[in-house]
Amino acid sequence: MKVTFPHLGNAYIFIESLLQGFGHEPITPPQGTKRTLEWGSRHSPEETCLPFKTILGNMLEGVDLGANSVYMIGGWGPCRLGYYAEIQRIILQDLGKEIEFITLEVPQGNYHLAWQRLQKIVGSTEVKKLVQGCQLSWAKLKVLEDIEALALQVRPREKEAGSTSRCLQRQLQRLRQVDTIRSIQELKAQAEEELHDLVDTSSRTEVVRIGIVGEIYTVIEPFVNLQLEERLGYLGVEVVRTISLKHWIEEHIFKNALGLYSLRPLKRSASGYLRGFVGGHGLESVAHSVDLAQKDLAGIIHIFPLSCMPEIIAQGILPQVSEDKNIPILSLVVDEHAAETGFQTRLEAFVDLLQRRMRICP
Ligand code: SF4
């Protein structure tokens, strides 16, 4: 099968490798652009959230490049994500696209349906090849997130503006090509060395550390968050991530499928503010903000798409967290009309506020 899939940051490197392991040909859509969003928005119900529109745009671009199948994740719970795959399948069908639509979701009791889907995905690939494919792609995901995390530390301290992003992109494109666990580990060591070399060790400028919480797609996908991490890095900010795709897969897919996933740690952190799951990452946003406030951070940014119900709930709670824990929290809402200039101005003002606070109470 020629399979396309939506973008989620650099996760395409992991997904491509996984699809190849399953014996499919990955059709990676181009990185999100204005065209992606325009195309997706044109065929989406107007009131849906930004991820729906961008993801639909990715699918249309992938199908345009020759894909005959689409992979999309599904979901359960109060958030609209659970309906997305089905609505997108109908939209593509109405547009006359003859494609196989495969939704990946944690089985909630319907193991027969889950098994049917799994069979479609793995086809007739030998078990040995499947295991090797999974190991290789998982190793790529781990290294990908490790070097991204290191780049977040290096960017605000780099000698030459832009060198971290260039180095990161170069290493990610190499990671895409390598096909053994050993070469992945060698690449990781080399990437770490190159990134460390970019640090300006003579600089005495104090780096501001900011944690990011919010809706997973908006936090991870740079096209929809207007390159938030890079912008902050260039403002001298070390970004601390609270969301990782690897962690999400471990918790929400593996542990959930085995009945081992528990919301207890999140509820414990959010206790006094939010009692339970509200869909999406609403509970995580509150719990992680409380956790971040106990760490040595200057502030928190909460980012989510317009009309995202779980994050609107979190947004209503976070001012109280900010007051109780004495940590500034900036909420940023994005949609297809988000303007870069206003976005940049808000970030600069927030970073300026945090730098002043650091000078007053070091
Ligand atoms: S979490 Fe929010 S943005 Fe994401 S799918 Fe649900 S409603 Fe949409």
Boltz pocket constraint, residues with backbone or C-beta under 6 A from the ligand:
constraints:
  - pocket:
      binder: B
      contacts: [[A, 49], [A, 50], [A, 51], [A, 79], [A, 80], [A, 81], [A, 215], [A, 217], [A, 279], [A, 280], [A, 281], [A, 305], [A, 307], [A, 308], [A, 309], [A, 310], [A, 311]]
      max_distance: 6.0
